[in-house]
Amino acid sequence: MKEMEISFSEMARRARQTEIIKILARSSKIPDFISFAIGIPAPETVPVETLKKIADEILEREGLRALQYSDTKGNIQKTLVDFLSKDNIRTQEDEIVVTTGAIQGTFLATLALCDPEDIIVSEFPVYPINLQTFRMHVRKIIPVSMDEEGMIVDELVEKVNSLDKKPKFIYTIPDFQNPSGITMSLERRKKLVEFALEKGIFILEDTPYRYMRYEGERLPSLKELGGDIVIHVNSFSKTISTGLRVGYVVAPRELAEKMVSIKQGADFSTPLLNQLMISYFLEKGLWEEQMERIRKIHTSRLRAVLKALKEHFPEEVTWTEPKGGTFIWVTLPGGTDIRALLDKALENKVGFVPSSDFYLPEIERDYPPAMRLNFPYYGEEKIDEGIKRLAKALRETLG
């Protein structure tokens, strides 16, 4: 039988597999491998026993209902309204869509707002899964650089003002950004919201790390500052359980309704049992205890990674020192072959995500080579060993 020729859609042709997936595939066959690649919290922070008891309670009380379909919009909006109010985000139940993780929130918002000829503005480096979404849905993405205060808003203003067409939205992770770990300053937040309001451009605020602050003062969310101009996306994946895949979007009512319509064709609904587990967890008042557990363990491991980097890496290498989240961005000497370094790292049984994953191919050369490290997963001894292996791989690459 003749092999069938597949003609892919334009959207599919623009999609590309991230380095994270490739690294996981290659490293799965390497014994004693230490991975700083995948972005997950410390396993000790996942409240397994508590969630087990909650699941048992739900099944005892709710029975069959908990194992059936949820409403497409979700069934825990009342709990979420109360939860968000404690972060000064004032919203109503019909402005919230429960999603299957934060990734789906960004996907639904992009699909609801963008045609292929539209424009998205995004900070760079940027989370590669959402970059994938943007690449699939629009042909033009305007990059805006970052510094130690987050997205450079002056650059954003200049680039947007030079466009013939208004962008559909501005994308940013303002809190402990993925991949850099940088948090947008209060001044930048205010300036960004002021510009978006002036121009009538949505801000897509993606903030799954917002509540993972280990030091410093709380900053207002863009949603708090900007109201309906801001589409607020969050998730309980990093703070309670990655596997439950429960997130949410807060958006103007009309947009929320359209996202619900689109979600019907994506997965119909986020599993009800998973939603109820999150809802029960919050209603039982377990959130603060959970945040304290994360702060304690992650702070220790962040210090361990920063100490190891200082001890084992050469002076010409620099890195961010985040006050929360799970990522450190390590900037390498100019001219470092990042792909050769990744190969050497894998030979040394250690993994990271190369900077090439976080940029559009056409702008990658405009930025210095770097690597993203996820710091909380391992204990201190393994962290030190992993950084030693990375340092060895770097020496072998630089020669």
C-alpha positions as CSV (number, residue, x, y, z in Angstrom):
1,M,0.0,0.0,0.0
2,K,1.3,3.4,-1.0
3,E,2.2,5.6,2.0
4,M,-0.3,8.4,2.5
5,E,1.1,11.9,2.0
6,I,-0.1,14.2,4.8
7,S,-0.8,17.9,4.0
8,F,-0.5,19.8,7.3
9,S,-2.4,23.0,8.0
10,E,-0.7,26.3,8.2
11,M,-1.1,26.2,12.0
12,A,0.5,22.8,12.3
13,R,3.4,23.8,10.0
14,R,4.2,26.7,12.3
15,A,4.3,24.4,15.4
16,R,7.6,23.0,16.6
17,Q,8.6,20.6,19.3
18,T,10.2,22.3,22.3
19,E,13.7,21.3,23.5
20,I,12.1,20.3,26.8
21,I,10.3,17.4,25.1
22,K,13.5,16.3,23.3
23,I,15.6,16.5,26.5
24,L,13.1,14.4,28.4
25,A,13.2,11.8,25.7
26,R,17.0,11.7,25.6
27,S,17.5,11.8,29.3
28,S,15.0,9.1,30.2
29,K,17.5,6.4,29.2
30,I,20.4,7.9,31.2
31,P,20.9,6.4,34.7
32,D,21.7,8.8,37.6
33,F,20.6,11.8,35.5
34,I,20.1,15.2,37.2
35,S,17.6,17.4,35.3
36,F,17.3,21.1,35.9
37,A,15.1,21.2,32.7
38,I,11.5,20.5,33.6
39,G,9.7,23.3,35.6
40,I,8.3,21.5,38.6
41,P,8.3,22.3,42.3
42,A,9.9,20.2,45.1
43,P,8.1,16.9,45.3
44,E,8.0,17.3,49.1
45,T,5.7,20.2,48.6
46,V,2.9,18.2,47.0
47,P,0.4,17.5,49.8
48,V,-0.2,13.8,48.8
49,E,-1.8,12.6,52.0
50,T,-4.0,15.7,52.4
51,L,-5.2,15.3,48.8
52,K,-5.9,11.6,49.3
53,K,-8.1,12.4,52.3
54,I,-9.9,15.2,50.3
55,A,-10.5,12.9,47.4
56,D,-12.0,10.3,49.7
57,E,-14.2,12.9,51.3
58,I,-15.4,14.2,48.0
59,L,-16.3,10.7,46.7
60,E,-18.1,9.9,50.0
61,R,-20.1,13.2,49.9
62,E,-20.6,13.7,46.2
63,G,-20.6,10.2,44.9
64,L,-21.2,9.7,41.2
65,R,-21.5,13.5,40.6
66,A,-17.8,14.0,41.2
67,L,-17.0,11.4,38.5
68,Q,-19.2,13.0,35.8
69,Y,-18.7,16.0,33.4
70,S,-18.3,19.4,34.8
71,D,-19.9,22.5,33.3
72,T,-17.6,23.7,30.5
73,K,-17.1,27.0,32.4
74,G,-16.2,25.1,35.6
75,N,-18.0,24.5,38.9
76,I,-15.8,26.2,41.5
77,Q,-16.2,29.9,40.6
78,K,-17.6,30.8,44.0
79,T,-14.5,29.5,45.7
80,L,-12.3,31.3,43.2
81,V,-14.0,34.7,43.7
82,D,-13.3,34.5,47.4
83,F,-9.7,33.3,46.8
84,L,-8.9,36.1,44.4
85,S,-10.5,38.8,46.6
86,K,-7.7,38.1,49.1
87,D,-5.2,39.2,46.4
88,N,-7.3,42.4,45.8
89,I,-8.6,41.0,42.5
90,R,-12.3,41.9,42.4
91,T,-14.3,39.7,40.0
92,Q,-17.6,37.9,39.6
93,E,-18.4,34.2,38.9
94,D,-19.4,34.8,35.2
95,E,-15.9,36.4,34.5
96,I,-14.1,33.3,35.5
97,V,-13.4,30.2,33.3
98,V,-11.9,27.2,34.9
99,T,-9.2,25.7,32.6
100,T,-7.1,22.6,32.3
101,G,-3.9,24.3,33.5
102,A,-2.7,27.9,32.8
103,I,-1.5,26.8,29.4
104,Q,-5.1,26.2,28.3
105,G,-6.0,29.7,29.5
106,T,-3.5,31.4,27.3
107,F,-4.5,29.1,24.4
108,L,-8.2,29.9,24.7
109,A,-7.5,33.6,25.0
110,T,-5.3,33.6,21.9
111,L,-7.8,31.6,19.9
112,A,-10.7,33.8,21.0
113,L,-8.9,37.1,20.0
114,C,-6.5,36.4,17.2
115,D,-6.7,35.8,13.4
116,P,-3.5,34.8,11.5
117,E,-3.0,38.4,10.3
118,D,-3.1,39.8,13.8
119,I,-0.2,40.9,16.0
120,I,0.9,39.8,19.4
121,V,3.5,41.6,21.5
122,S,5.5,39.5,23.9
123,E,8.4,39.9,26.3
124,F,11.5,37.8,25.4
125,P,12.8,35.4,26.6
126,V,9.4,33.8,26.8
127,Y,7.8,30.6,28.0
128,P,8.2,28.2,25.0
129,I,4.8,26.5,25.3
130,N,2.9,29.8,25.0
131,L,5.3,30.9,22.3
132,Q,4.2,27.8,20.5
133,T,0.6,28.9,20.8
134,F,1.4,32.4,19.5
135,R,3.3,31.0,16.5
136,M,0.5,28.8,15.6
137,H,-2.2,31.5,15.7
138,V,-0.5,34.6,14.3
139,R,2.1,35.3,11.7
140,K,3.6,38.4,13.5
141,I,5.0,38.5,17.0
142,I,6.7,41.7,18.2
143,P,9.5,40.9,20.7
144,V,10.2,43.2,23.6
145,S,13.4,42.8,25.7
146,M,13.6,42.5,29.5
147,D,16.0,43.7,32.1
148,E,16.2,43.3,35.9
149,E,12.8,45.2,36.2
150,G,11.0,43.0,33.7
151,M,9.6,43.9,30.3
152,I,11.2,47.2,29.1
153,V,8.0,49.3,28.7
154,D,9.8,52.1,26.9
155,E,10.8,49.7,24.1
156,L,7.3,48.3,24.1
157,V,5.8,51.8,23.6
158,E,8.2,52.6,20.8
159,K,7.5,49.4,18.9
160,V,3.7,49.5,19.3
161,N,3.6,53.1,18.2
162,S,5.5,52.3,15.1
163,L,2.9,49.6,14.0
164,D,0.2,50.3,11.4
165,K,-2.1,47.9,13.2
166,K,-3.0,47.7,16.9
167,P,-1.8,44.4,18.6
168,K,-4.5,42.1,20.0
169,F,-2.6,41.8,23.3
170,I,0.6,42.2,25.2
171,Y,1.9,39.0,26.9
172,T,3.9,39.0,30.1
173,I,4.6,36.9,33.1
174,P,5.2,39.7,35.7
175,D,5.9,37.5,38.7
176,F,9.0,35.4,38.8
177,Q,9.0,35.1,35.1
178,N,9.6,31.9,33.2
179,P,12.4,31.5,32.2
180,S,14.3,34.4,33.8
181,G,12.9,34.4,37.4
182,I,12.6,38.2,37.1
183,T,9.7,40.1,38.7
184,M,8.4,43.3,37.0
185,S,8.8,46.4,39.2
186,L,5.9,48.4,40.5
187,E,6.8,51.3,38.3
188,R,6.9,49.2,35.2
189,R,3.5,47.6,36.1
190,K,1.9,51.0,36.4
191,K,3.5,52.2,33.2
192,L,2.4,49.1,31.2
193,V,-1.2,49.3,32.4
194,E,-1.3,53.1,31.7
195,F,-0.1,52.5,28.1
196,A,-2.5,49.6,27.6
197,L,-5.5,51.6,28.8
198,E,-4.5,54.5,26.6
199,K,-4.2,52.4,23.5
200,G,-7.0,50.0,24.3
201,I,-4.8,46.9,24.1
202,F,-5.4,43.8,26.3
203,I,-2.7,42.7,28.6
204,L,-2.5,38.9,28.9
205,E,-1.1,38.4,32.5
206,D,0.2,34.9,32.9
207,T,1.1,34.4,36.6
208,P,1.3,30.8,37.8
209,Y,4.2,31.7,40.1
210,R,2.6,34.7,41.7
211,Y,2.0,33.2,45.1
212,M,5.5,31.6,45.2
213,R,7.2,34.6,46.8
214,Y,10.1,33.7,49.2
215,E,11.2,37.2,50.1
216,G,10.3,40.9,49.5
217,E,7.0,42.8,49.4
218,R,3.9,41.7,47.6
219,L,3.3,43.6,44.4
220,P,-0.2,44.3,42.9
221,S,-1.1,42.1,40.0
222,L,-1.7,43.8,36.7
223,K,-5.3,42.7,37.0
224,E,-5.6,44.7,40.2
225,L,-4.1,47.7,38.6
226,G,-5.8,47.5,35.2
227,G,-9.2,45.9,35.7
228,D,-10.9,44.7,32.4
229,I,-7.9,45.7,30.2
230,V,-6.1,42.7,31.8
231,I,-6.8,39.0,31.1
232,H,-5.5,37.2,34.2
233,V,-4.4,33.6,33.9
234,N,-3.3,31.5,36.8
235,S,-3.1,27.8,37.9
236,F,-2.8,25.6,41.0
237,S,-0.3,23.4,39.2
238,K,2.9,24.9,40.8
239,T,1.3,25.5,44.2
240,I,-0.8,22.4,44.9
241,S,-0.4,19.7,42.2
242,T,0.9,19.7,38.6
243,G,-1.1,16.6,37.8
244,L,-4.5,18.0,38.8
245,R,-4.2,20.5,35.9
246,V,-6.6,23.1,37.4
247,G,-6.2,26.7,36.3
248,Y,-8.5,29.6,35.6
249,V,-8.8,32.8,33.5
250,V,-10.4,36.1,34.8
251,A,-11.6,38.1,31.8
252,P,-14.4,40.5,30.8
253,R,-17.7,38.7,30.7
254,E,-18.1,38.7,26.9
255,L,-14.6,37.3,26.4
256,A,-15.1,34.7,29.1
257,E,-18.3,33.5,27.4
258,K,-16.4,33.1,24.1
259,M,-13.6,31.2,25.7
260,V,-16.2,28.8,27.2
261,S,-17.6,28.2,23.7
262,I,-14.1,27.4,22.4
263,K,-13.3,25.1,25.3
264,Q,-16.2,22.9,24.4
265,G,-14.4,21.9,21.3
266,A,-11.0,21.5,23.1
267,D,-11.7,19.2,26.1
268,F,-15.4,20.1,26.9
269,S,-14.5,20.5,30.6
270,T,-11.8,20.3,33.2
271,P,-12.3,17.1,35.3
272,L,-14.8,17.8,38.1
273,L,-13.1,15.7,40.7
274,N,-9.9,17.7,40.2
275,Q,-11.8,21.0,40.5
276,L,-13.5,19.8,43.7
277,M,-10.1,18.8,45.2
278,I,-8.8,22.3,44.7
279,S,-12.0,23.8,46.0
280,Y,-12.1,21.7,49.1
281,F,-8.4,22.4,49.7
282,L,-9.0,26.1,49.7
283,E,-12.3,26.0,51.7
284,K,-10.5,24.0,54.4
285,G,-8.1,26.9,54.9
286,L,-5.0,24.9,53.9
287,W,-3.6,27.5,51.5
288,E,-1.3,29.4,53.8
289,E,0.1,26.3,55.3
290,Q,0.9,25.0,51.8
291,M,2.5,28.3,50.8
292,E,4.7,28.2,53.9
293,R,5.8,24.7,53.1
294,I,6.8,25.8,49.6
295,R,8.6,28.9,50.9
296,K,10.6,26.9,53.4
297,I,11.8,24.2,51.1
298,H,12.2,26.3,47.9
299,T,14.2,29.0,49.7
300,S,16.7,26.5,51.0
301,R,17.1,25.0,47.5
302,L,17.4,28.4,45.8
303,R,20.2,29.3,48.2
304,A,21.9,26.0,47.4
305,V,21.8,26.6,43.7
306,L,23.1,30.1,44.0
307,K,25.9,28.9,46.3
308,A,26.9,26.1,43.9
309,L,26.9,28.5,40.9
310,K,29.2,30.9,42.7
311,E,31.5,28.0,43.7
312,H,31.7,26.1,40.4
313,F,31.0,28.5,37.5
314,P,33.6,30.8,35.9
315,E,33.4,34.6,36.7
316,E,32.3,35.5,33.2
317,V,29.0,33.6,33.7
318,T,26.1,35.6,35.3
319,W,22.7,34.6,36.6
320,T,19.5,36.0,38.0
321,E,18.7,35.8,41.7
322,P,14.9,35.4,41.9
323,K,12.9,36.1,45.0
324,G,10.4,33.4,44.1
325,G,9.2,31.0,41.5
326,T,11.3,28.0,40.3
327,F,13.7,29.4,37.7
328,I,17.2,30.9,37.4
329,W,18.5,32.3,34.1
330,V,22.2,31.7,33.6
331,T,23.8,33.9,30.9
332,L,26.9,32.5,29.2
333,P,29.9,34.1,27.5
334,G,29.1,35.4,24.0
335,G,29.9,32.9,21.3
336,T,29.1,29.9,23.5
337,D,27.6,27.1,21.3
338,I,24.5,26.5,23.4
339,R,23.5,23.3,21.5
340,A,27.0,21.9,21.9
341,L,26.8,22.7,25.6
342,L,23.6,20.8,25.9
343,D,25.1,17.8,24.2
344,K,28.1,17.9,26.6
345,A,25.7,18.3,29.6
346,L,23.8,15.2,28.6
347,E,27.1,13.3,28.3
348,N,27.8,14.4,31.9
349,K,24.3,13.2,33.0
350,V,22.8,16.7,33.6
351,G,20.1,18.7,31.8
352,F,19.0,22.2,31.3
353,V,16.8,24.1,28.8
354,P,18.8,26.1,26.2
355,S,18.0,29.7,25.5
356,S,17.1,28.8,21.9
357,D,13.8,27.4,23.2
358,F,12.8,30.9,24.5
359,Y,13.2,33.0,21.4
360,L,11.9,33.2,17.9
361,P,14.5,31.7,15.6
362,E,14.9,35.0,13.7
363,I,15.9,36.9,16.9
364,E,17.8,34.2,18.8
365,R,21.2,35.6,17.7
366,D,20.3,39.1,19.1
367,Y,20.5,37.7,22.6
368,P,23.4,36.1,24.6
369,P,23.4,32.4,25.0
370,A,21.8,31.2,28.3
371,M,20.3,28.3,30.1
372,R,17.2,28.0,32.3
373,L,17.6,26.0,35.5
374,N,14.7,24.8,37.5
375,F,16.0,24.9,41.1
376,P,13.6,23.3,43.6
377,Y,13.3,19.7,42.6
378,Y,16.4,18.2,44.2
379,G,17.9,18.3,47.7
380,E,21.1,20.3,48.4
381,E,23.6,17.5,47.7
382,K,22.2,16.6,44.4
383,I,21.9,20.3,43.4
384,D,25.6,20.7,44.1
385,E,26.5,17.6,42.1
386,G,24.3,18.8,39.2
387,I,25.9,22.2,39.1
388,K,29.4,20.6,39.2
389,R,28.4,18.5,36.2
390,L,27.1,21.6,34.3
391,A,30.4,23.4,35.1
392,K,32.4,20.5,33.7
393,A,30.3,20.5,30.6
394,L,30.8,24.2,30.1
395,R,34.6,23.9,30.5
396,E,34.6,21.1,27.9
397,T,32.5,23.2,25.5
398,L,34.6,26.4,25.9
399,G,37.8,24.5,25.7
